[in-house]
Amino acid sequence: MAIDIGISKSDREGVAEHLSRVLADTYSLYLKTHGFHWNVTGPMFMGLHAMLEDQYQEMWAAADIISERIRTLDIYALGSYPQFGKLTSLKQETGVPDWKEMVSQLVDGHETAARTGREAVKVAAAANDQATADLVTATPECARESRVDAALATQIAARRRCESSRGFATGDCPAAVPAGRRTAIRPQSRATA
């Protein structure tokens, strides 16, 4: 049965195509984040482990909402790894990088997903599909674009916990990252402690 929600079939197909890219990026970022959650080690373990859990749970829920919107447009949603892999804009990781590289990759992933979301919002707006535009704007990747420094907040909190448990003179605590250096997270050297 054909639907009539005030958006033409060709516009619904165009919106769904871009929304499918958002879904592919969201699911790929979910999978990478969940894998990093399982495998993170090092001085930032506790803070990153908890933060990554929050993020992958948000993305899992967002993927469901995005796929339901695609179905509302009367288009079938992606449902397999090969389909996601074909459409995602994210670089895949096949190894287990150190925690600093994990954070760097996730920042890049969120920025990439936010760009994909921006394109979907433009297409939805052009089709007068405000519901899809609003949904994409609220996805974790787009919302996190303005909160991408959450990793820094986690690092600063972890450093404070480390210092309070080990003493301020120790060089084993991770260094805070200078403002504007989101991806350059590194442990403090003993020489600067």
C-alpha positions as CSV (number, residue, x, y, z in Angstrom):
1,M,0.0,0.0,0.0
2,A,1.4,3.4,-1.0
3,I,1.9,6.0,1.7
4,D,1.0,9.7,1.4
5,I,2.9,11.8,4.0
6,G,3.1,14.9,1.8
7,I,6.5,14.0,0.4
8,S,6.9,12.6,-3.1
9,K,8.2,9.1,-3.7
10,S,11.4,10.5,-5.4
11,D,12.0,12.9,-2.5
12,R,11.4,10.1,0.1
13,E,13.9,7.9,-1.8
14,G,16.5,10.7,-1.8
15,V,16.0,11.4,1.9
16,A,16.2,7.7,2.7
17,E,19.4,7.3,0.7
18,H,21.1,10.0,2.7
19,L,19.5,8.7,5.9
20,S,20.9,5.3,5.1
21,R,24.4,6.8,5.0
22,V,23.7,8.3,8.4
23,L,22.6,4.9,9.6
24,A,25.8,3.3,8.1
25,D,28.0,5.8,9.8
26,T,26.1,5.5,13.1
27,Y,26.3,1.7,13.1
28,S,30.0,1.7,12.1
29,L,30.8,4.2,14.8
30,Y,28.8,2.2,17.3
31,L,30.7,-0.9,16.4
32,K,34.1,0.8,16.6
33,T,33.2,2.5,19.9
34,H,32.0,-0.8,21.4
35,G,35.1,-2.6,20.3
36,F,37.3,0.1,21.8
37,H,35.3,-0.1,25.0
38,W,36.1,-3.8,25.2
39,N,39.8,-3.3,24.5
40,V,40.9,0.0,26.0
41,T,43.9,-0.3,28.3
42,G,46.3,2.2,29.9
43,P,46.2,5.0,32.4
44,M,42.8,6.3,31.0
45,F,41.1,2.9,31.2
46,M,38.4,3.7,33.8
47,G,37.3,7.1,32.3
48,L,37.4,5.9,28.7
49,H,35.7,2.6,29.5
50,A,32.8,4.3,31.1
51,M,32.6,7.1,28.5
52,L,32.7,4.7,25.6
53,E,29.9,2.6,27.1
54,D,27.7,5.7,27.3
55,Q,28.5,6.6,23.7
56,Y,27.9,3.1,22.2
57,Q,24.6,2.8,24.0
58,E,23.5,6.2,22.6
59,M,24.5,5.1,19.1
60,W,22.8,1.8,19.4
61,A,19.5,3.5,20.3
62,A,20.0,6.1,17.5
63,A,20.5,3.4,14.9
64,D,17.2,2.0,15.8
65,I,15.4,5.4,15.5
66,I,17.1,6.2,12.2
67,S,16.1,2.8,10.7
68,E,12.5,3.3,11.8
69,R,12.5,6.7,10.1
70,I,13.7,5.1,6.9
71,R,10.8,2.6,7.2
72,T,8.4,5.5,7.8
73,L,9.5,6.8,4.4
74,D,8.4,3.4,3.0
75,I,12.0,2.4,2.2
76,Y,13.7,-0.7,3.6
77,A,16.5,0.0,6.1
78,L,20.0,-1.5,5.8
79,G,20.5,-4.6,7.9
80,S,23.9,-6.2,7.2
81,Y,27.5,-5.5,7.7
82,P,28.2,-5.6,3.9
83,Q,25.5,-2.9,3.4
84,F,26.9,-0.7,6.2
85,G,30.4,-1.2,4.9
86,K,29.5,-0.1,1.4
87,L,27.9,3.1,2.6
88,T,29.9,4.2,5.6
89,S,32.3,7.2,5.4
90,L,34.2,6.0,8.4
91,K,37.6,4.4,8.3
92,Q,37.5,0.9,9.8
93,E,40.0,-0.4,12.4
94,T,41.1,-4.0,12.2
95,G,43.6,-3.9,15.0
96,V,43.6,-2.8,18.6
97,P,45.3,0.6,18.8
98,D,46.5,2.2,22.1
99,W,44.1,4.4,24.0
100,K,45.4,7.6,22.5
101,E,44.8,6.4,18.9
102,M,41.4,5.1,20.0
103,V,40.4,8.6,21.1
104,S,41.8,10.1,18.0
105,Q,39.9,7.7,15.7
106,L,36.7,8.2,17.6
107,V,37.0,12.0,17.4
108,D,37.6,11.7,13.6
109,G,34.6,9.2,13.4
110,H,32.3,11.6,15.1
111,E,33.4,14.5,12.9
112,T,32.9,12.4,9.8
113,A,29.4,11.2,10.9
114,A,28.5,14.8,11.7
115,R,29.4,15.8,8.1
116,T,27.3,12.9,6.8
117,G,24.4,14.1,9.0
118,R,24.7,17.7,7.7
119,E,24.3,16.4,4.1
120,A,21.2,14.4,5.1
121,V,19.7,17.5,6.9
122,K,20.2,19.5,3.7
123,V,18.4,16.8,1.5
124,A,15.6,16.4,4.1
125,A,15.1,20.2,4.3
126,A,15.0,20.5,0.5
127,A,12.3,17.8,0.5
128,N,10.4,19.6,3.2
129,D,10.9,16.6,5.5
130,Q,11.3,18.5,8.8
131,A,10.8,15.2,10.9
132,T,13.9,13.7,9.3
133,A,15.9,16.9,9.5
134,D,15.1,17.1,13.3
135,L,15.9,13.4,13.8
136,V,19.3,13.7,12.2
137,T,20.2,16.8,14.1
138,A,19.4,15.0,17.3
139,T,21.6,11.9,16.5
140,P,24.5,11.4,18.9
141,E,27.1,12.2,16.2
142,C,25.5,15.5,15.2
143,A,24.7,16.5,18.8
144,R,28.2,15.4,19.9
145,E,29.8,17.7,17.3
146,S,29.4,20.5,19.8
147,R,30.4,18.1,22.7
148,V,33.4,16.4,21.0
149,D,35.6,17.7,23.8
150,A,33.9,15.1,26.1
151,A,37.1,13.1,25.8
152,L,39.1,16.0,27.2
153,A,36.7,16.3,30.1
154,T,37.1,12.6,30.8
155,Q,40.9,12.9,30.6
156,I,41.0,15.9,33.0
157,A,38.7,14.0,35.5
158,A,40.9,10.9,35.2
159,R,44.0,13.0,35.8
160,R,42.4,14.5,38.9
161,R,41.5,11.1,40.2
162,C,45.0,9.8,39.5
163,E,46.6,12.7,41.2
164,S,44.4,12.4,44.3
165,S,45.1,8.7,44.6
166,R,48.8,8.8,43.9
167,G,49.9,12.3,44.8
168,F,50.6,15.3,42.7
169,A,54.3,14.6,42.2
170,T,53.8,11.4,40.3
171,G,54.5,11.2,36.6
172,D,52.3,8.3,36.0
173,C,49.2,10.4,35.6
174,P,48.1,11.4,32.1
175,A,48.6,15.0,31.1
176,A,45.8,17.4,30.4
177,V,45.6,18.3,26.8
178,P,46.1,22.0,25.9
179,A,43.0,23.8,24.6
180,G,42.4,23.3,20.9
181,R,44.3,20.0,20.8
182,R,41.5,17.5,20.9
183,T,43.3,14.5,19.3
184,A,46.7,14.9,20.9
185,I,46.0,13.1,24.1
186,R,49.2,11.7,25.6
187,P,50.5,10.7,29.0
188,Q,52.5,13.3,30.9
189,S,56.3,12.5,30.8
190,R,58.1,12.1,34.0
191,A,60.4,15.0,33.1
192,T,57.4,17.4,33.3
193,A,55.8,16.0,36.4
